[in-house]
């Protein structure tokens, strides 16, 4: 947001020439908000002069410039040129041309409109002012919570407090106008336009009718100020509404009275499909959430955003109706974003403005006209709808202030600083404790100062945080268990450094656009956010696998092999009212270069589990797994009798949704179970000095006997059995109830070389164990 230093000092009872700009900037940055930068601008008055148009042609405009003694100068054609009207022109080494806002410091060049000229102005009085000024640019984000700082008056209040300068009373800058108040509508027409509020989203509305107020060209000094802050001058009646908005932070609007049917203004919600042509010649189609003003027959304004072209001020305007209101901040923001019209007015309304300043805006507007000696005939009273908010007070003890700030504060300092920025403070004593009863001003009570801690912040920033003694906080430290954090990191390390997988970090919501394109919807009941991030991010994830599919889809054209994993949380409903949150780890291994099978991928996961320090068993998966798993190549993984998760090959038709060819293996495990599972510390065992004995057993086993069961049974037989491994297996149609396996058993005695009879005895025990499982030798 841009401000002009001289404009700020229009509200301070001190000369702008006596201030140290660098000091103001430093104090403001330390205690109020961030000033991004300042720029000193010089006004090229020697190169500017007034020219009166004598002829308007199709390709050029002729004008006379009395001050330069030029009777006929040719200027470029412009649509708004009018014979006998006065315009500013600019002369340099390139010749004479129309002056633009750029000459007054604007970064948004635009032609300056026609200017009001009287004898004093012709004589050059408009140049009898300072030839330079300072543009101050404040970071909008730093004042989002301060609606009062969105105008020169609010900034001036802060500067006056920071520099111990007197702030001019607002009464000296407004024209006092009597008011007549109604609850919802006025209908007798006694005081000009009738108004009505038909929506709860309008807290206050005021109108004032100027029944005789003709069109006026712009004033040079106002055009200069508006141009410097990147606002385009138009004419005096419109410029004054913009001036008031930038001056006190309250947007307002001026309607051409003769363009309103029934002399009526009604605030209501729009009907879907209604249309309005705005002042920038754009037609917008309205929605039900939009607030509009109508004249009973047609829409004349999109509330808080922009007025309608039909009822706008023109050169034919003879009378105007001033309107100023207070509206729901969220709806104004929603309308401005929906219709892509983020205006200066909407940016202020969406901050939550002071409900009482809509009256002030109209009074400030009339004061501006009076200062320019504009003749007008006004209604006897201003019409106002809506009650003023009740005064808001806070009570805070002096002890509370000092404890929160960690500093000893003089009472006079607290009272003085708060009063300089508009708070009303009285000191009380309650139960031998000094307290402050603080009335919060209306311009700070809408969203900024609502709790006692906000008062602490106000006092603290003026005291100066650099003046508070630096003391380390006293914190009692307790021994904490970090094993869960360490084990969580270990999962990531193994997947990244051993299995060479890349970690994903995605949103906690399903991407609805991707699910639609992918052709899958979760079967569980939706867990949706009440206020979603966007229409595409509303349902919490119940599985991480769609994110992995998306990652492969986005990268498959660049790489032949892709490996991704993600450690995150998922949410599922255990009952209609209970939501279960789980930590999971999911991964996808994709390969276009080779036809890897289930067992190749399984071996990689076995490596992961081995390095992590847990022993798992693999079991046939149930039929209710996610649809992309191949039911014949998918397994449920368990630790003991606890199910960890599922892993398996992806069906070809699902692979083809993200890649033209290749194989894909995916898994999703309960990370919480892995982290919490107690593991035995790894013990290093030296290699035996004695030879190992390997024996292979080729057997037939029933199909319901899995290798894991065989391994468990044989490993318990004798402590000398080091390992049991599956070497080969075979299934045939003619063996409907059995399969062929080749099992290798490795035996070693750390104390001696095994004798033949010992080996034969072990073989007999192994055969007996296999027979007990229903096996038979091949």
C-alpha positions, 0 to 999 in steps of 0.5 A: 500500500502506498502513502504520501508523507505530506498527506499523512501530515495533513492529519498531524499538527506539525510541519512535514518539513521538520520531520526526519523521514528516516527516523519515522521509518525506523520507528514505524518498522520497529513498533507498528508494521513493515515499510518496504521502501520509501521514494523521494519524488520531485514534481516537474512543475517547470515542465508542466503547464495548463493548456486549453483545448481549442479544437478536437480533431480525429487525429490531433487536438489543438490547444493554446498554452497561455503561460508559455505564449503558445497559441496553437499546439498540436497534441495527440488525439484523445477520446475524452478531450473537450473544447474549452476544457483545461488539461495539463501538458508536459514539455521536454526534449521530445516535444509537448505532450499530454501530462500523465500520472507518471509525472507525479510519481505513479507507476501506473501511467494514465492520462490526467483528466480535465482540470478545474481552472480559475484566475488564481490557477491561471496565474500559477498558484497551483505551482506554489507548493512543495516541489518534492514529497516522499512515497511510503510503501507498506507491506500489505501483509503486515497490516492485514490485522489492522483495518485502521492502518488502511488509510492515511488517518490511521498511519498518521495516528501511529506516526504522531504517537511514535514521534510525540506529535499532536494528531489533529482532531477528526472534528476539524476535518469533517462537516458535521451533518445531522442524522436520522436513524432507521432500523431497516428502511426509510420510506417517506423520502423526506431526506432524499433517497429512500434506503432499505437493508434486506440482508443481515450481511449489511451491518450499517448503511448511510446515504446523503443526497446532494440534490444540486451538485453538478459535474466538476473537473478534477482539482490539480492538487488532489490529482497529484496526491492520487497519482502519487499513490497509483490511483487514477484521477477522473473528476472531482466528484469521483476523486473525492470518494477515492480521496476519502477512502485513501484518507480515512480507510472507508470506501464509499460510492457516489450515484448519479441521482437521476439515473436511479429509479424511484430514488431508492437504494436497496441492499440485498443478496443477488439472485443467481444469473443476474448481471451487472455492467461495472464501471470498467465496462465488464459484465459480471454474472452474479451469484447468490453470495454476492451483495448488491445495491439496486434501485428497486428495478435494476442492480446499480452496484456490486457491494464493496467491489465496484459500482455499476456503469449506468448509475456512475458519475458523468459529465451530465450529472446534476445531483448525486447520492452518497452511499457508505456502508459496513458489510460482511468482510468474508462475502466481499472477499469472496465476491472480489475473488470470484469475479476477479475484481480485487479493488482498493475498496474490496481490499479494505472491506475484507479487513473488517472495517470500523462500523462507525466510520461510514458516517464519517466518510460522508462527512469527510466527503462534504468537507472536501467539497466545502474546501474546494468551494463547490456549490451544492444543495444537500438534504437536511439530514443524513439517513442511517440504518443500523445501530452502532456497536456497543463500546468494548472494554478490557480490564488488565492489572499492572502486575499482569502487564509487567509479568507478561513483558518482563519489565517494570513499567511506569503507570504514566507511560502505560496510560499515555501511550494507550491514550495517544493511539485512541484508547480511553484509560482509567486507573483503578485499584482493586484488592490492593492491586492497580488495574486499568479499565480500557475502552477500546476504540471502534477502529481497533475493536473489529478484529485487532484488540479483543483480549488482554494480551493484545493490550500487552502487545500495544504497551510492549511495542511502545516500550520497545522490545530492545529495552526488555532485559534478556533472560533465559526462560526456566525450563525443567527438562525431563528424560525423554524416550527418543526411540520412536523418533529414531526408528521412524527415521530408520524406516526412511533411511533404509528405504532411501539408502538401501532400496534406493527409493525417493521420498514423497511429501504430499497433501493430507487430502485426496486430489479429487481431480486425480482420482477422477482421472485415475478412475477410483473412489475410496469405498469407505465413508468420506472424512471431509474437511468442514472448510476445505483448502479447495474443491480439489482437496477436501477428503482426508486420505485413507490410503497413500497409494493414489499419491504414489500412482500420481508420482509415477504418472508424472515421471514415467516419461522421463525414467525407466525405473521409478521408486517412491515411498511416503511416510504420512498419516491416514484417517479412517472411520471405525464407527460413525463418530470415531475417526482413527488416525494411523501412521503408515509407510507406503511404497511403489517400485516400478520397472519398465526395463525388466519383467520382475516378479513378486518374489524379486520384489518380495526379497527387497522388502525382506532386506528392509525388514531384516535391516529394520530388525523385525521378523515377518511372515507372509500370508495369502491376502484376503479378497477385499484388498484394494482393486489394483492388487493382483489377488494371486500375487499379493500377500498380507505381512504379519509380525507374529499374529499382528497384521502389518500391512499388504504388499503385492503386484499391481494388475496390468490394467491399473499399471497401464493407467499411468504407464504404457508398459512395465511391472509395478509392486506396491506396499502399505504398512502400519508404521506405528506398529513397526515403530512400536514393535520391540526388537532384540539388539543385533549381536555380532556372532563370529564365523564358525571355524568349522565347515557348514553342511548343506542338505536339499530336500525335495518334497511334495506338500499340501497347497495350504502349507506355506514355506514360512510354516516349514521354516518355523518348524525346522528352525526349532528342531536343533540349535545347529540349524543356521538357516532354512531357505526355499530354493525352488517350487513347482505347481501343476494342474495335475497336482490339484492339492499339492505343490513341489518344493525344494528346501535347503537346510544349512547346519553347523556346529561351532565347536567341532566338525559334524560327523556322518552319523550326526548328520544322518541323525539330523536328516532323519529329524528333518524328514520326520518334521516334514512328514508331520506337516503332511510332506512326502519326499519326491 
